[in-house]
Amino acid sequence: MYYDVIVVGGGPGGLPTAIAAARAGMKTLVIERSSALGGLAISGLPLLGYVDRAGNHVLGGIPQEFVDRMEKVNGTLGHVRCPIHNSLTIINPNWFRVTAFEMCEEAGVDVLLYSELMDVQTEEGKITRVTAFCRGEKRSFEAKIVIDATGDACVAALAGAWYEKNEKLMPPSLTFMIGNVKIGEFLDYLEKHPESAELPDTYGMKQTKEQFFDSVAFTFTGFAELIEKARENGDYKLPRDRIIFMKMGEPGQVMVNTTRVNDVDTSDLDDVIRGEFACHKQVKELMHFFKTYAPGFEDCFLASISPCLGSRESRRIVGEKTLTGEALENCDIPPDTVVLAGYNVDVHVPGTERLSLQPVRHAIGIPYGCLVSKNVPNLMVAGRCASVASDIYGLTRIMGTCMGMGEAAGTAAAMAVEQGVMPKDVDVRKLRERIVKNGGIVKL
Ligand SMILES: Cc1cc2nc3c(=O)[nH]c(=O)nc-3n(C[C@H](O)[C@H](O)[C@H](O)COP(=O)(O)OP(=O)(O)OC[C@H]3O[C@@H](n4cnc5c(N)ncnc54)[C@H](O)[C@@H]3O)c2cc1C
């Protein structure tokens, strides 16, 4: 079967890509290995990146449309200011999932679920065919443009596209949800023990009282003193110096982002399996910790575990352009910007217990060339495997920004097909005009 645009991966990067391409009239296919659309956005993590540190709203278009639609069904608390993350967009992951199906169907995207990328055929350096293993059978498709939104750059690796991968990678984590937490009791404890929310120097910013007491949504990072106690009792062995959880929109529910397994490369199957085993063990350890040590958590229960180990970092393609840390010096927004990245440089330091957060005063621009492979002419990328150097990667890997990249990549792919050119030859000025016409934001 023939497609104008094939998107591999139906997560935050892939969904807006496919929707934008299909809305532009392209025959579009998404190949997704799991049973649902959404990738890590259906794990319960908040969407980050919509509002920058200076308070500018930096994502419109399809990323904002997701939030607007979820607002209509009480599936999100909207964008809430946060002194650490700039903004938190807490979502009910089930509504993200429903919304993703709805938007793909309305746009006319063909969605191939339960289908894992198997092979990529190339001729004269261009991808001609994509093959997937689809619930027991092999299916093959021709495509003009292929967009890698797998997170791990699986298409790029199979197609011989150049990519980079750090020797030491940020550790993956398995997130989980717990219910029946007495938030009031937790807040009482925090009122009496404000030191519990003190952050190490590597954060470069501080949590505030208002963040917890005056806000409908928050992320808490702390409990160092309780971890110390649990360690003394032999109840805490995790390589993590702080507990991180988010208060969800639903009563008594929090999402925990604290498991961590070092030295796991999520583009390696054996590593991933090892990581899954280690993190499932940590879920049990953390549940014991919460019930035994954390005020307000005594009667909590394990409500759900994210469907898969979440990857922070693996392969990144080498693009026509690469965003590097230099962009941070002046908070650059170059003229070929197609999406604004409005977060901070957030790094889970490989091989350690630590996290480091470098505040960025306002959004910077991601140039179009970061979404276009340098050596495979009809391969593009959207999401965390875009062409971004490791010194600034902690800024662009978050879901809101990945969604913005997706809308830009899908729009560009459609323009390339319409004009019969390769993605690198798309007129960036016209691309930006089209992104803005569709509600996207490319400058402050
Ligand atoms: C523990 C953790 C906490 C995080 N916290 C936050 C947070 O609070 N807020 C935030 O905004 N970001 C957060 N991030 C970052 C963010 O979640 C990811 O960087 C983002 O989801 C990347 O989007 P993506 O579409 O590139 O990849 P993914 O979300 O991983 O989606 C990739 C999709 O491709 C599919 N896929 C992969 N390989 C194949 C294949 N070979 N064949 C077919 N389909 C395939 C997957 O099933 C998946 O649906 C966190 C990440 C982790 C790991």
The ligand as an SDF file (V2000), in Angstrom:
LIG
                    3D

 53 58  0  0  0  0  0  0  0  0999 V2000
   10.1110    9.0530   33.7450 C   0  0  0  0  0  0  0  0  0  0  0  0
    9.9300   10.2050   32.8180 C   0  0  0  0  0  0  0  0  0  0  0  0
    9.3290   11.3460   33.2820 C   0  0  0  0  0  0  0  0  0  0  0  0
    9.0970   12.4030   32.4230 C   0  0  0  0  0  0  0  0  0  0  0  0
    8.4140   13.4800   32.8810 N   0  0  0  0  0  0  0  0  0  0  0  0
    7.9180   14.3630   32.0010 C   0  0  0  0  0  0  0  0  0  0  0  0
    6.9590   15.3210   32.4010 C   0  0  0  0  0  0  0  0  0  0  0  0
    6.5780   15.3910   33.5710 O   0  0  0  0  0  0  0  0  0  0  0  0
    6.4480   16.1460   31.4500 N   0  0  0  0  0  0  0  0  0  0  0  0
    6.8850   16.1200   30.1510 C   0  0  0  0  0  0  0  0  0  0  0  0
    6.3690   16.9090   29.3500 O   0  0  0  0  0  0  0  0  0  0  0  0
    7.8080   15.2310   29.7450 N   0  0  0  0  0  0  0  0  0  0  0  0
    8.3170   14.3280   30.6150 C   0  0  0  0  0  0  0  0  0  0  0  0
    9.2150   13.3790   30.2140 N   0  0  0  0  0  0  0  0  0  0  0  0
    9.7420   13.4030   28.8470 C   0  0  0  0  0  0  0  0  0  0  0  0
    8.7280   12.9310   27.8200 C   0  0  0  0  0  0  0  0  0  0  0  0
    7.7910   12.0740   28.3890 O   0  0  0  0  0  0  0  0  0  0  0  0
    9.3550   12.2310   26.6050 C   0  0  0  0  0  0  0  0  0  0  0  0
   10.5740   12.7780   26.2480 O   0  0  0  0  0  0  0  0  0  0  0  0
    8.3420   12.3410   25.4540 C   0  0  0  0  0  0  0  0  0  0  0  0
    7.2440   11.5010   25.7470 O   0  0  0  0  0  0  0  0  0  0  0  0
    8.9490   11.9940   24.1400 C   0  0  0  0  0  0  0  0  0  0  0  0
    7.9250   11.9050   23.1810 O   0  0  0  0  0  0  0  0  0  0  0  0
    8.1420   10.9720   21.9080 P   0  0  0  0  0  0  0  0  0  0  0  0
    6.8820   11.0100   21.1120 O   0  0  0  0  0  0  0  0  0  0  0  0
    9.4200   11.3440   21.2560 O   0  0  0  0  0  0  0  0  0  0  0  0
    8.3960    9.5340   22.5470 O   0  0  0  0  0  0  0  0  0  0  0  0
    7.4000    8.5700   23.3370 P   0  0  0  0  0  0  0  0  0  0  0  0
    6.5140    9.3000   24.2700 O   0  0  0  0  0  0  0  0  0  0  0  0
    8.2920    7.5140   23.9060 O   0  0  0  0  0  0  0  0  0  0  0  0
    6.5010    7.9480   22.1940 O   0  0  0  0  0  0  0  0  0  0  0  0
    7.0710    7.0790   21.2280 C   0  0  0  0  0  0  0  0  0  0  0  0
    5.9450    6.2220   20.6430 C   0  0  0  0  0  0  0  0  0  0  0  0
    6.5030    5.4120   19.6070 O   0  0  0  0  0  0  0  0  0  0  0  0
    6.1350    4.0540   19.7920 C   0  0  0  0  0  0  0  0  0  0  0  0
    7.2420    3.2450   19.2760 N   0  0  0  0  0  0  0  0  0  0  0  0
    8.5150    3.2400   19.7300 C   0  0  0  0  0  0  0  0  0  0  0  0
    9.2670    2.3890   19.0010 N   0  0  0  0  0  0  0  0  0  0  0  0
    8.4470    1.8550   18.0670 C   0  0  0  0  0  0  0  0  0  0  0  0
    8.6350    0.9090   17.0310 C   0  0  0  0  0  0  0  0  0  0  0  0
    9.8440    0.3530   16.8250 N   0  0  0  0  0  0  0  0  0  0  0  0
    7.5920    0.5580   16.2410 N   0  0  0  0  0  0  0  0  0  0  0  0
    6.3640    1.1360   16.4670 C   0  0  0  0  0  0  0  0  0  0  0  0
    6.1160    2.0450   17.4470 N   0  0  0  0  0  0  0  0  0  0  0  0
    7.1570    2.4010   18.2300 C   0  0  0  0  0  0  0  0  0  0  0  0
    5.9600    3.9150   21.3030 C   0  0  0  0  0  0  0  0  0  0  0  0
    5.1130    2.8260   21.6230 O   0  0  0  0  0  0  0  0  0  0  0  0
    5.3410    5.2700   21.6630 C   0  0  0  0  0  0  0  0  0  0  0  0
    3.9410    5.2790   21.5340 O   0  0  0  0  0  0  0  0  0  0  0  0
    9.5160   12.3210   31.0630 C   0  0  0  0  0  0  0  0  0  0  0  0
   10.1690   11.1840   30.6070 C   0  0  0  0  0  0  0  0  0  0  0  0
   10.3750   10.1280   31.4660 C   0  0  0  0  0  0  0  0  0  0  0  0
   11.0190    8.8950   30.9570 C   0  0  0  0  0  0  0  0  0  0  0  0
  1  2  1  0
  2  3  1  0
  2 52  2  0
  3  4  2  0
  4  5  1  0
  4 50  1  0
  5  6  2  0
  6  7  1  0
  6 13  1  0
  7  8  2  0
  7  9  1  0
  9 10  1  0
 10 11  2  0
 10 12  1  0
 12 13  2  0
 13 14  1  0
 14 15  1  0
 14 50  1  0
 15 16  1  0
 16 17  1  0
 16 18  1  0
 18 19  1  0
 18 20  1  0
 20 21  1  0
 20 22  1  0
 22 23  1  0
 23 24  1  0
 24 25  2  0
 24 26  1  0
 24 27  1  0
 27 28  1  0
 28 29  2  0
 28 30  1  0
 28 31  1  0
 31 32  1  0
 32 33  1  0
 33 34  1  0
 33 48  1  0
 34 35  1  0
 35 36  1  0
 35 46  1  0
 36 37  1  0
 36 45  1  0
 37 38  2  0
 38 39  1  0
 39 40  1  0
 39 45  2  0
 40 41  1  0
 40 42  2  0
 42 43  1  0
 43 44  2  0
 44 45  1  0
 46 47  1  0
 46 48  1  0
 48 49  1  0
 50 51  2  0
 51 52  1  0
 52 53  1  0
M  END
$$$$
